């Protein structure tokens, strides 16, 4: 995926791939799995992070748990930046 598509201090969710890419600050990217760590529902991106529609868990922009019932953060995915393209390991289509 092209890093130019990700807003600074924002996220680009790719729900069809189950991934969100967050640009924490200029040029600093993190890839997160959109699977809730509570019971495996697909979380949704919000203005302030991510929310699970099934049981209400909320996660911050880095995937950290803000409110449960989830007790563990969203899983970070291995990624590498190459020529403006972020390659994410373990997820098809990204």
NORURQUI-V592159 format. One record per residue. N is the residue number from 1. RES is the residue in three letters. PSI is psi in whole degrees, -180 to 180 (* if undefined). NEAR is the number of other ideal C-beta (glycine too) atoms within 10 Angstrom. Layout:
BEGIN
n=(N | N)
res=(RES | RES)
psi=(PSI | PSI)
near=(NEAR | NEAR)
END
This chain:
BEGIN
n=(1 | 2 | 3 | 4 | 5 | 6 | 7 | 8 | 9 | 10 | 11 | 12 | 13 | 14 | 15 | 16 | 17 | 18 | 19 | 20 | 21 | 22 | 23 | 24 | 25 | 26 | 27 | 28 | 29 | 30 | 31 | 32 | 33 | 34 | 35 | 36 | 37 | 38 | 39 | 40 | 41 | 42 | 43 | 44 | 45 | 46 | 47 | 48 | 49 | 50 | 51 | 52 | 53 | 54 | 55 | 56 | 57 | 58 | 59 | 60 | 61 | 62 | 63 | 64 | 65 | 66 | 67 | 68 | 69 | 70 | 71 | 72 | 73 | 74 | 75 | 76 | 77 | 78 | 79 | 80 | 81 | 82 | 83 | 84 | 85 | 86 | 87 | 88 | 89 | 90 | 91 | 92 | 93 | 94)
res=(UNK | UNK | UNK | UNK | UNK | UNK | UNK | UNK | UNK | UNK | UNK | UNK | UNK | UNK | UNK | UNK | UNK | UNK | UNK | UNK | UNK | UNK | UNK | UNK | UNK | UNK | UNK | UNK | UNK | UNK | UNK | UNK | UNK | UNK | UNK | UNK | UNK | UNK | UNK | UNK | UNK | UNK | UNK | UNK | UNK | UNK | UNK | UNK | UNK | UNK | UNK | UNK | UNK | UNK | UNK | UNK | UNK | UNK | UNK | UNK | UNK | UNK | UNK | UNK | UNK | UNK | UNK | UNK | UNK | UNK | UNK | UNK | UNK | UNK | UNK | UNK | UNK | UNK | UNK | UNK | UNK | UNK | UNK | UNK | UNK | UNK | UNK | UNK | UNK | UNK | UNK | UNK | UNK | UNK)
psi=(146 | 130 | -23 | -19 | -9 | 120 | 146 | 134 | 34 | -175 | 154 | 113 | 136 | 76 | -31 | -22 | -8 | 30 | 148 | 140 | 127 | 134 | 100 | -37 | 174 | 114 | 3 | 110 | 151 | 137 | 132 | 142 | 133 | 15 | 122 | 137 | -2 | -69 | 14 | 11 | 162 | 120 | 161 | 144 | 141 | 178 | -30 | 12 | -125 | 146 | 140 | 122 | -15 | -49 | 7 | 7 | 144 | 140 | 145 | -179 | -21 | 7 | 4 | 146 | 126 | -44 | 146 | -176 | -10 | 139 | -18 | 149 | 165 | 147 | 132 | 141 | 142 | 137 | 159 | 143 | 128 | 115 | 44 | 8 | 130 | 119 | 126 | 126 | 140 | -1 | 124 | 147 | 2 | *)
near=(19 | 11 | 15 | 8 | 11 | 17 | 10 | 10 | 12 | 13 | 20 | 18 | 19 | 19 | 12 | 9 | 15 | 19 | 24 | 26 | 23 | 24 | 20 | 14 | 8 | 7 | 9 | 11 | 18 | 18 | 24 | 27 | 20 | 23 | 16 | 22 | 20 | 18 | 12 | 9 | 16 | 15 | 28 | 13 | 20 | 13 | 7 | 11 | 21 | 25 | 17 | 25 | 11 | 14 | 12 | 12 | 24 | 17 | 26 | 14 | 20 | 13 | 22 | 13 | 18 | 14 | 11 | 13 | 14 | 21 | 9 | 13 | 15 | 25 | 13 | 13 | 18 | 10 | 19 | 11 | 12 | 7 | 6 | 8 | 12 | 21 | 13 | 21 | 10 | 13 | 17 | 9 | 10 | 19)
END
